[in-house]
Amino acid sequence: MGLPWARSRDRTAREGERLAGRYLESHGYRILARNFRIRGGEADLLVEKEGWLVVVEVKTRRSSRFGSALEAVTSEKARRVLRAGRAFARRKGFSLARLRADVVALDYPEGGGAPRLTHIQDALPLDRGR
């Protein structure tokens, strides 16, 4: 059953991932996987554009009380996203030299309405040799 606030948080995250996916598709990206998980890693979206595999962390905030969506991407979260991206690249035959990690942040205004979407390419530091 779950707690009401947890269900609301999950719903917000799913909505953010859906909007991020639509945004990326409209900008020429092809979605390869959603919610890819491995032991010790997870990626909201894995997309491809112009031969690049892009692992995407999506963060959505309905309130700025605890900071912006971008501020919610912690170093631990970045580590887990990068681990998932590397694993996906190896499984699907992508070169790690053509792997990049982006962040899509969605911040809803306090009074409601459409979120402000920010897409930062190559946002997470990536050792492409590993």
N, C-alpha and C positions, 0 to 999 in steps of 0.2 A: 504494500500500500504506500508506504513512504510518507514523509512529512510534507505538508503543503508548500513550504518554502523551497524544499528540495525539488519538488515537481515543477514549481515555477522557474527555478534556476535551470533545470534541464530543458524546459520548454524554450526559455530565452536562448540557451546555447544552441539548440537545434535550429531555431529561427535564424540566428546569426550565421550558422554554417550554411543554411539554405540561401540566404541573401549573398553571402560571400561567394558561394558557388555560382550563382547567377551573374554576379558582377564579373567574376573571372572569365566565365564563358563569353560574356559580352565583349570582353577584351582579348579574345582569341585563344584563351587557354582551353585545353581539353581535360575534363575530369577523368582521372584514371581510377581513383579509389576515395572512399569516404570512411572516416573513423577507422583507419588502419591501426591495428594494435599488435604489438609483440611484447614479449617479456621485457619490462624496463623501458618501453617506448610506446608512443602513440602520436598519431598525426591526424588532424581533423580532415585535411584534404591533401591529396597528391594529384598534381596536375602537370600537364606537359605543354610546352610552347616552344616552337622553333628549336627542337632538339634538347631543350633543357627540361630536366625533371625538377619540379618545384614542390617542396614539402611546405604546407601552409598551416600555420597556427592561427586559429580564429578566436578572437576574444570579443565578447559582447558585454556591455554594461548598460543597465537601465537606470543607474544612479551613479553620481560621481562621489558619493559619500566615502568610498574606499579607493578613490583614484580613478583614472581613466582606464579604458580597456587596454591601451598600450602599456600602461604602468603595471598591469596584471601579468605580464609575461615575465616570469621569474627565470633566474638562471637554471633552476632545476627543471622547469618546464621546457626551456630551450634545449637542455641536454636530452630530455626524453623525445622531443620532436626530431632532433638531429639523429638520434639513434634509430628511430623508426624510418626516417628518410633514407639512411644508409642501407638498412635492411631491405627496404622495398627496392632500392636501386639494384642491389645485388641479385635479388630474386627475379627481377624483370629484365636484367641485362643492360641497365643504364650505366654509363661511365660515371664514377664518382666525381670526375673532373667537370661534369655537366650537371651537377646537383647544386641546388640553391635552396635557401630557406627564407620564406617570406612570412610576414605577419599581416593579417587583415583584422583591423579593429573597428568595431561598431559601437558608437556611443549614442544612446538615445537621449534626447533632451528631457529635462526634468518634467516638463508639462505634457509630455507625450509627443507623438508625431514620428516622422521618419528618422532613422538614425543617421549620424554622420559617419561615413565609411572612409577609413584611411588604409591604403595599401602601401606597405613598405617592402620594396624588393630587396633581397639579400640582407634582410634585417638581422638574422642570427649568424654569428660568426661560425664559419664552417671550415674545418681542416679537410680540404678536398683530397688529401692524400690517404686518409684513413678509411 
